[in-house]
Amino acid sequence: MSRRRSMAKEESSVRIGVISDTHGYLDPGVLEVFAGVDHIIHAGDVMDARILARLATLAPVTAVAGNMDEGKLGRLPREVAGRVDGVSFVVGHKRKRLLKRLAQGKIDGFGKHDLPGLVVTGHDHLPAVEWVDGTLFLNPGSASAPHYEDDDPTVAVVESGRAGLDVRFVRLARRAGEGS
């Protein structure tokens, strides 16, 4: 399911696990895929705080609230800006809202003309990647409930190196009784 990497890491490389829309279920395969990452970004709709606690045993976690998160999880920020070993990022659950706030310059140090290297969103359960003016826009898809019946749950791993950012989507197994 996930490729193995040597224990010797390039000085300039960083690996970031990206996940969204777990909806209260953490597929055990995620733990294997994210083993050895430097940081994990969760783009909302966590729905069970134990998921963030489990992910935090692998690497530091940055998480935002999704529209389905309530209580303690609902009090997570709606968007977060951060940096992991030279990779700047912004994460928010809904793409349209996040892009509007970026354009208005309302997110910590970033704006319409000063975008981070990575913009992560979730919400629509569809894995997507788009490069715009040197910024990687990424939706990892849903780690538990894909949008279409014939889709599999997915997560993503972003890796930086001398050539810039690279993204790899990883399909997860469906839970028993899901889809065909």
N, C-alpha and C positions, 0 to 999 in steps of 0.2 A: 504494500500500500504506500509506504513512504520510502524514499531513497535514503540510503545510509550515507553519512558523511564522516570523513576522518576526524579524529579528535583534534588534530592540528587545524586551527581556524586561521584563515588569512587575516592579517592585521586589520585590513580595512573592511572586512565583511561583517554583516550583521544579518541575522535571520529573525523575522517577525511572523508569528502565527496570527492569522486574521480569521475571526469567527463572528457569526451573527445569528440571530433568530434561533437560539437553542430551545426556546419555549419550554423550559423546565427539564430538558433531557440532554445529558452530555454523553454522546456516543463514545464508548471506550476507545474507538479508533482514533479519536482526536488526541488522546494522550500519547499515542504512538507517533502520530504525525508531528505533534508539537514538541516531542522530546528533543532537547538540545537547542530550542529557540532562545533568543536573547530577550524577547519581549512578546507579550500577547495583547492584541487589541480585540475587544468584544464590542460590536456595533449595536448592541441593544436587543431588547426582547429576551432577556436572560430568564426571567420568571422564577428562578430558584437561586438564592444567594450561595448555596453550596457549590454551584457550578463555578462561580468566580473563585471561591476558596480552593476548589480542586485545581483549577487552572493556575492559581498562584503558587502551587507546589512545584510547578514546572518553570515558571519565569514570572517577573513582574507583570501585572495586568493593568491595562488602561481600559475602562469600560464606561459606557454611556447608557442612559435610560432609553428604552424604546417605548412605543405607545402602549404596549401590553404590560409593562413593568409597574408594579404597585408597591405600596409600603416603602420599606427601606430602599429597594431597587428603584422605585419611582423617584426617589430623591437624588439619584445619581445625576450628574450634570447632563444636559442635552447635547452638548458638544465639548470636546476637549482638544486642546493643541498640545503637542509634545515633541520630544526629540529623543531618539534612541541612537546612540553612537554615530551622530552626524546625519541621521535620517529624520527630517522634520515631517510631522504628520498632523492631520486634523481628522477627528472621527466624530460622526453624528449618525443618528439612526435614519433619518429621512433625508434623502439627497436634495430635494428641492429646498427644504428649509436650511440645510447646511450651506448650500451654494448661495442662497440669498444673504445669509449672515456673513459669509466670506466677502461677498460683493460690497456689503455695507461696512466692512472693516471692523466687525464686532467680535472677532475671534482673536484672542491673544497674539498680537503681532503679525497677523496675516490679513491680507485684503485682496481686492480684485486684481491688483497688479503685483502682488507679492505672495504667491501661493506656495504652500509647502511642497515637498517632494512627493508626498503620499496623502491622498484624500480617501477616507474609508467611510462607506455608508452601508446600511442594511435595508430592512423593511420589506422589500418586494420579493425576497426569496429567490432571486434570479442571479446567478453568478455573472459578473460582467467586469470587463477591464477596458479602460480607454486612456490613451495618452493625449494630453492637451498641453501644448507649450511646455514640455518638460515635466509635467505633473502627472503622476499615475493616479487615476480615479479607479477605485476598486470596490466592488461589492462581492463578498465571498460567497453569496448565496446563503441558504439556510442550512444550518448544521443538523436540523431535525425534521423540518417540514418543507420539502421543496414545493415550488409553485405549481408545477404541473405533475400529474399523476405518473408520467413516465420519466420524470427526473429523479436523480439521486441526491441525497443530502451532500453538501460540499463545504469545505473550508479552503483557505488559501495560505500559502507561505510566500512571503516577500523576502527576497535576499538581495542585499546590496553588495557591491564589489567594485572593482576597478571600472567595469563597463556600465555602472549605474544600477538601477533597480530591475529585478526580474521577478515575475510572479508565476506561481505554479498552483493550479487548482487541484485539490485532492477529493475524489469521490469517496463517500463513506457508505457503509452497508446500510440498507434499509432495515428498519425494525420489522419484526415478524408481523405479518398482516397488512403491511403497507404496499400499495401499488401492485404491479404485476411481476 
